[in-house]
Amino acid sequence: MRHIYIRGIIGLVWLIVAIICGVSGNFQMMGLYIILACVFMYSAYTVWKREKDGKGGK
């Protein structure tokens, strides 16, 4: 379960960095950080969903 929290936190960190880059005007890096944030958040969500479905069936 810890890996889900770690992936979620890393995704939030990338999202915060993307917002900071957008405010500062570095739009190329903002795009990269948004993609990274989406990948980490999606990964955390899919693992969470898989574990939730697996535990609910027992």
Phi and psi restraints in degrees (value plus and minus 20) as a CYANA .aco file:
   2 ARG   PHI     -83.3   -43.3
   2 ARG   PSI     -55.7   -15.7
   3 HIS   PHI     -84.3   -44.3
   3 HIS   PSI     -48.1    -8.1
   4 ILE   PHI     -88.4   -48.4
   4 ILE   PSI     -64.5   -24.5
   5 TYR   PHI     -84.2   -44.2
   5 TYR   PSI     -60.8   -20.8
   6 ILE   PHI     -84.6   -44.6
   6 ILE   PSI     -64.7   -24.7
   7 ARG   PHI     -82.8   -42.8
   7 ARG   PSI     -60.1   -20.1
   8 GLY   PHI     -84.3   -44.3
   8 GLY   PSI     -62.2   -22.2
   9 ILE   PHI     -86.5   -46.5
   9 ILE   PSI     -62.2   -22.2
  10 ILE   PHI     -83.4   -43.4
  10 ILE   PSI     -59.4   -19.4
  11 GLY   PHI     -82.1   -42.1
  11 GLY   PSI     -60.9   -20.9
  12 LEU   PHI     -86.0   -46.0
  12 LEU   PSI     -57.4   -17.4
  13 VAL   PHI     -83.3   -43.3
  13 VAL   PSI     -64.9   -24.9
  14 TRP   PHI     -82.4   -42.4
  14 TRP   PSI     -56.7   -16.7
  15 LEU   PHI     -86.5   -46.5
  15 LEU   PSI     -61.1   -21.1
  16 ILE   PHI     -83.3   -43.3
  16 ILE   PSI     -62.4   -22.4
  17 VAL   PHI     -84.8   -44.8
  17 VAL   PSI     -56.6   -16.6
  18 ALA   PHI     -83.9   -43.9
  18 ALA   PSI     -60.4   -20.4
  19 ILE   PHI     -84.4   -44.4
  19 ILE   PSI     -62.0   -22.0
  20 ILE   PHI     -83.2   -43.2
  20 ILE   PSI     -62.2   -22.2
  21 CYS   PHI     -85.3   -45.3
  21 CYS   PSI     -56.7   -16.7
  22 GLY   PHI     -85.9   -45.9
  22 GLY   PSI     -58.7   -18.7
  23 VAL   PHI     -87.7   -47.7
  23 VAL   PSI     -57.9   -17.9
  24 SER   PHI     -99.7   -59.7
  24 SER   PSI     -31.6     8.4
  25 GLY   PHI      77.6   117.6
  25 GLY   PSI     -13.4    26.6
  26 ASN   PHI    -111.8   -71.8
  26 ASN   PSI      61.1   101.1
  27 PHE   PHI     -95.6   -55.6
  27 PHE   PSI     -46.8    -6.8
  28 GLN   PHI     -86.0   -46.0
  28 GLN   PSI     -65.9   -25.9
  29 MET   PHI     -90.6   -50.6
  29 MET   PSI     -51.3   -11.3
  30 MET   PHI     -80.9   -40.9
  30 MET   PSI     -63.0   -23.0
  31 GLY   PHI     -81.0   -41.0
  31 GLY   PSI     -63.3   -23.3
  32 LEU   PHI     -82.2   -42.2
  32 LEU   PSI     -64.1   -24.1
  33 TYR   PHI     -88.7   -48.7
  33 TYR   PSI     -52.8   -12.8
  34 ILE   PHI     -86.4   -46.4
  34 ILE   PSI     -61.7   -21.7
  35 ILE   PHI     -82.4   -42.4
  35 ILE   PSI     -64.7   -24.7
  36 LEU   PHI     -82.3   -42.3
  36 LEU   PSI     -62.1   -22.1
  37 ALA   PHI     -82.2   -42.2
  37 ALA   PSI     -62.8   -22.8
  38 CYS   PHI     -84.1   -44.1
  38 CYS   PSI     -59.8   -19.8
  39 VAL   PHI     -84.0   -44.0
  39 VAL   PSI     -66.3   -26.3
  40 PHE   PHI     -87.3   -47.3
  40 PHE   PSI     -61.3   -21.3
  41 MET   PHI     -87.1   -47.1
  41 MET   PSI     -60.5   -20.5
  42 TYR   PHI     -85.5   -45.5
  42 TYR   PSI     -60.7   -20.7
  43 SER   PHI     -81.9   -41.9
  43 SER   PSI     -65.3   -25.3
  44 ALA   PHI     -83.5   -43.5
  44 ALA   PSI     -60.6   -20.6
  45 TYR   PHI     -85.4   -45.4
  45 TYR   PSI     -64.4   -24.4
  46 THR   PHI     -86.5   -46.5
  46 THR   PSI     -59.2   -19.2
  47 VAL   PHI     -87.2   -47.2
  47 VAL   PSI     -61.5   -21.5
  48 TRP   PHI     -81.5   -41.5
  48 TRP   PSI     -64.1   -24.1
  49 LYS   PHI     -84.9   -44.9
  49 LYS   PSI     -61.8   -21.8
  50 ARG   PHI     -85.3   -45.3
  50 ARG   PSI     -62.6   -22.6
  51 GLU   PHI     -88.4   -48.4
  51 GLU   PSI     -57.0   -17.0
  52 LYS   PHI     -84.4   -44.4
  52 LYS   PSI     -64.6   -24.6
  53 ASP   PHI     -88.6   -48.6
  53 ASP   PSI     -55.7   -15.7
  54 GLY   PHI     -88.8   -48.8
  54 GLY   PSI     -59.5   -19.5
  55 LYS   PHI     -96.5   -56.5
  55 LYS   PSI     -49.7    -9.7
  56 GLY   PHI     -91.8   -51.8
  56 GLY   PSI     -44.7    -4.7
  57 GLY   PHI    -102.2   -62.2
  57 GLY   PSI     -31.0     9.0
